[in-house]
Amino acid sequence: MPETDTVRQPIVLVPGGGRSYPMGRIGAVFKADGPETGNRCCISEWWLEPHTRGPGAHAHPEDDMFYVVEGTMSILVGDLWIEAERGSFVLIPGGTTHDFENRGGTRAGVLNIWIPGGFEKMMPAIADWFAANPPGDA
C-alpha cells in the first residue's frame, strides 16, 4: 500500500509540542511530517533569536510556505528581501532561491509548510551543520 494510502491518526499537540531541533540561536519544532501526513507535507515552527541569520540562500524542488506567527522575519524570495510582519504569508515555489533571517530586536517565528513531505529526513544533518556553523548576526 503506498504511503499516502495508509491510515493516518489525528495529531494534537500542546503549545511548543513536537520534535525539537535546537540549533543555537535558531530552533525548529516539527509538528507533522511525511509519515504523519501521508507524505503530503511537513509542518514546522522556526524560531530565530534577535539579529540572527538563517540557513543562507538556497533552492530546492519543493514548495516552501511561511506564515509569520511572531515578530518580523526577513524573507528572501529570488533576489528580493521581504520584511514579513506577524500575520504575513509567503509562498515560495520550488526552485526559487530563498532564505530567512531575523534582523529585528525581538524573537521572530514562522510556521513553515513544505510540500510534499520529506523535509524531516534532512533535519538531523541540518542540526549538525548548524552546530558546526553557528548562525551569525543579521
C-alpha positions as CSV (number, residue, x, y, z in Angstrom):
1,M,0.0,0.0,0.0
2,P,1.5,3.4,-0.9
3,E,2.5,5.6,2.0
4,T,-0.2,8.2,1.0
5,D,-2.9,5.4,1.4
6,T,-2.0,4.4,4.9
7,V,-4.4,5.1,7.8
8,R,-3.3,8.2,9.5
9,Q,-4.1,9.3,13.0
10,P,-5.1,12.8,14.3
11,I,-2.3,14.9,15.8
12,V,-3.0,17.1,18.8
13,L,0.0,19.0,20.3
14,V,0.2,21.4,23.2
15,P,2.0,24.7,22.6
16,G,5.6,24.0,22.0
17,G,4.9,20.3,21.3
18,G,6.5,18.3,18.6
19,R,10.0,17.2,17.7
20,S,12.5,19.9,18.7
21,Y,15.8,20.7,16.9
22,P,17.7,23.3,18.9
23,M,20.4,24.9,16.8
24,G,21.9,27.6,18.9
25,R,20.1,30.9,18.1
26,I,17.7,29.0,15.8
27,G,15.1,26.5,17.0
28,A,12.8,24.3,14.9
29,V,9.8,22.3,16.2
30,F,8.3,19.7,13.8
31,K,4.6,19.4,14.2
32,A,3.6,16.9,11.5
33,D,5.7,15.4,8.7
34,G,5.9,12.8,6.0
35,P,4.8,9.7,7.8
36,E,2.0,11.5,9.7
37,T,0.6,13.3,6.6
38,G,0.9,10.6,4.1
39,N,3.9,12.4,2.7
40,R,1.7,15.3,1.6
41,C,3.5,18.0,3.6
42,C,5.8,18.8,6.5
43,I,4.8,21.4,9.1
44,S,7.2,23.0,11.5
45,E,7.8,26.1,13.5
46,W,11.1,28.0,13.2
47,W,12.2,30.5,15.8
48,L,15.1,32.9,15.4
49,E,16.6,35.0,18.2
50,P,17.1,38.7,17.6
51,H,19.6,39.6,14.9
52,T,20.1,36.0,13.7
53,R,20.9,34.9,10.2
54,G,19.1,31.9,8.8
55,P,20.3,29.0,6.7
56,G,21.7,31.0,3.8
57,A,20.3,31.4,0.3
58,H,19.3,28.1,-1.2
59,A,16.8,26.4,-3.5
60,H,15.1,23.0,-3.6
61,P,12.4,21.5,-5.8
62,E,9.8,21.5,-3.0
63,D,7.4,24.4,-2.3
64,D,8.0,26.3,0.9
65,M,5.4,28.4,2.7
66,F,6.0,30.7,5.7
67,Y,3.4,32.3,8.0
68,V,4.8,34.7,10.5
69,V,3.5,34.0,14.0
70,E,5.7,36.4,15.9
71,G,7.9,39.4,15.2
72,T,9.1,40.3,11.8
73,M,11.0,37.8,9.6
74,S,13.2,39.0,6.7
75,I,12.5,36.5,3.9
76,L,14.5,36.4,0.6
77,V,12.4,35.4,-2.4
78,G,14.5,35.3,-5.6
79,D,16.6,38.4,-5.3
80,L,14.1,40.4,-3.2
81,W,14.1,40.7,0.6
82,I,10.6,41.0,2.1
83,E,10.1,42.3,5.6
84,A,7.3,39.9,6.7
85,E,5.5,41.1,9.8
86,R,3.3,39.0,12.1
87,G,0.4,37.6,10.1
88,S,2.2,37.7,6.8
89,F,2.2,34.7,4.4
90,V,4.8,33.9,1.8
91,L,4.7,31.1,-0.7
92,I,8.0,30.2,-2.4
93,P,7.6,27.9,-5.4
94,G,10.1,25.0,-5.7
95,G,13.3,26.0,-7.5
96,T,13.2,29.6,-6.2
97,T,16.2,30.8,-4.3
98,H,15.2,31.8,-0.7
99,D,16.4,32.4,2.8
100,F,15.1,33.9,6.1
101,E,16.6,35.8,9.0
102,N,15.6,37.9,11.9
103,R,17.0,41.4,11.6
104,G,14.9,42.8,14.4
105,G,15.5,43.2,18.1
106,T,12.9,40.7,19.3
107,R,12.5,37.0,18.7
108,A,10.7,36.0,15.4
109,G,8.9,32.8,14.4
110,V,7.3,31.3,11.4
111,L,5.1,28.3,10.7
112,N,6.7,26.5,7.8
113,I,4.8,24.2,5.4
114,W,6.9,22.2,3.0
115,I,5.1,20.4,0.1
116,P,5.4,17.5,-0.4
117,G,6.6,15.9,2.9
118,G,10.1,14.6,3.5
119,F,11.9,17.7,4.9
120,E,12.1,16.0,8.3
121,K,14.5,13.4,6.9
122,M,17.1,16.2,6.5
123,M,16.8,17.7,10.0
124,P,19.5,15.7,11.8
125,A,22.1,16.7,9.2
126,I,20.8,20.3,9.2
127,A,21.1,20.5,13.1
128,D,24.6,19.0,12.9
129,W,25.5,21.6,10.2
130,F,24.3,24.5,12.5
131,A,26.2,23.0,15.4
132,A,29.4,23.3,13.3
133,N,28.4,26.6,11.7
134,P,26.5,28.7,14.3
135,P,24.3,31.3,12.7
136,G,25.8,34.8,12.5
137,D,24.4,38.2,13.2
138,A,21.8,39.6,10.9
